[in-house]
Amino acid sequence: MWYWITQLCQPLINLITYIKMKKLILFMSIAFVFSSCATQMVTKSPAEVKMMTTKQFESDQDVVFKAIISLLQSESYMVERADKETGLINASKRIENKKAASQRFWTGTSKDANTSKAMFYVESINKTVSEVKITLYEGAETSTNGYWGNVNKQNKEQMIYEPQVYNEWFNSLQAEIERRKALMD
């Protein structure tokens, strides 16, 4: 009797095994593609990082501080901390992936959101010159299906080491400072 039951259930067992293997092959393929595209860690000397992330502006600290807040808000960042006394400004931005749930359903993993953090330090050099240091981070939040319906979340962030990104921020900041100075005159 057991023989007949196993013979009747064999196609179902084969189908389940086939689906599991197909999912495993898909997961391994995706893992191979992502690991082959992994970026190498960029190392720069402290002097190179300082040159890339620091710039002086011909304006007082108050105008520069307000210009940074305005620039961050226009770039859709949420200002989390702004302390004029210390000159520190922290802001973050999160862009949700609306297809994350379906990606996690089909592949078992998903990129839930892209994240970005911006940290500014504004220091008054004298009454007419201020120095700004920017540190930018980019990252991603990912989720993976775990056992028993659990979802495992992981956050990865890394500092941006591309000089052109910092130059764009400094150029935008310079334009905002000039706009504010024109309004004050």
N, C-alpha and C positions, 0 to 999 in steps of 0.2 A: 504494500500500500504506500509506504514512504517513497518507494521508487517512482510510482505514478505521480505523486504530488510534486516531487522534485523535477520530473520530466515536464509537467504542466507549467511550473514556475520558471523553468530555465530561460525562456525568452524574456521574461520580465527581469530576471537577474542579469542577463546579458545587456539589456537596455540600460539598466542602472549603471552597470560597469562602464558601458560606452559613454554615457553622459559624464561620469566622473573623470574618465580619461580625457575626454574632450575639454573639460574645464581645466584640468591640470596642464594640458598642452597649451591652451590659450594663456594661462597664467604664466607659465614658463617662457613663452614667446614674448609676452609683454615685459616680464622681468629682464630678459636678455636685451630687448630694445632699449629699455630705460637705463640699464647698466652700461651699455655701450655708448650712450649719449651723455653719460655723467660728465660734469664739468670738473676740470682739475682745479685744485685750490691755488688761488693766486696769492703770491707772497710779495709784499712790497716793504721796503724799509720804512721805519717811522718817519724819516725825512720826506720820502715820496708821498706817504699818506698825508702828512701835514700840508705839503704843497698842493695836493689835490683837493683837500677838504677845507682849506682855510683861505679866506680872502678879506681884505680890508675895504671899507666903504667910507667915502667922504660924507659922513652924516653922523649926527649924535646918536647915542645908544637908544634913546626913546623912539625916534623915528624908525630906526632899523628894527627894533623889537616889534613895533606895531606892523611894520611891513611884512615881517616873517609870519605873524599871525594871519594877516590878510591873505598872503600867498598860500599858506597851508589850507585855509578854508576854501580858497578858489580852486585848489587842486583836490578837493573832496576829502581832505584829511580831517580827522576828529582830534582836536587839540585836547590832550589829556592832562597836561600840566604846563603852566606858563608862570614863571616866577621872575618878575622884572628885576628884583634885587640881586639874584644870583645870575640872571641872564640865561637860564635854562628853559628850553621849550621842548616838550615831548609830544609827538603826534603819531597817530596810526591810521591806517586805511585798510579796509577789508573788502574784497570783491568776491561775492558768493558765486559758486558754480551751480546754476539752476538744474543741471543735469546730473548732479552728484548721486542722487538716490538711484537713478536708473543705471548709472555706471557701476555703482556698488552691487546692484542686483545682478547684472550680467557678468561682471568680471571679478567681483568679490572685493574690489578696492576702488576708491574714488579720490579725486582731488576736490575737496570741499570748497576751498577758497584760496585765493592769492592774497597774501598779506604784505604790507609795507609799513615800515616805521621810519620816522624822521626825527632826529635829535639835533637841536641847535644850541649853540653856546654863543651868546653875544657879550662882548667885552668892550668897554670904552677905553680907547687908547689915549685920547684927549677929548676936548670939547667938540671937535669937528671930525674925528676919525673913530670908527668902530670896527672891531674885528669879529668876523663870524666864522664859526667852525660848524660844519655840517657832518653828521654821520648818518648814512642811509642803510637800511637793511631791507632785504626782500626775502619772502618766504612763502610757504604753502602749508595748508592744513590738509592732511589726508586721513581717510578712514578705511579700515579693513574689516571685513566680516570676521568675527571670531566664533568660537564655539557657543552653542546654546543661545544663539541670537544676539550675543554681545557685539558691540561695535567698538573697535579699538581705534583711538584717534592719536595722531602724531603731528607735532608742529616742528618745522625746520625753518631756521632763519640763518641768513648769512649776510655779512657786510658787502655792500656793492663797492667794487674796486675799479669802476670804469670812469676815467676822468671826464668823459663827455657828459655823463649824467650829472656830475657835480657842476660842470660849466653851465649846463642848461638851468639848473637851480639858481646859480649865482647870477646869470643873465636875467632871469625872471625876477629875482630879488632886486637887482639894480634898477630894472624898469619900475618896479613897485615903489622903490625909494624915491625915484625921480618923480613919479606921479604924486606921491605924498608931499614932496617938497613944492611942487607946482601948486598944489591945493593950499599950502600954507602961505604962499606969497601973495 
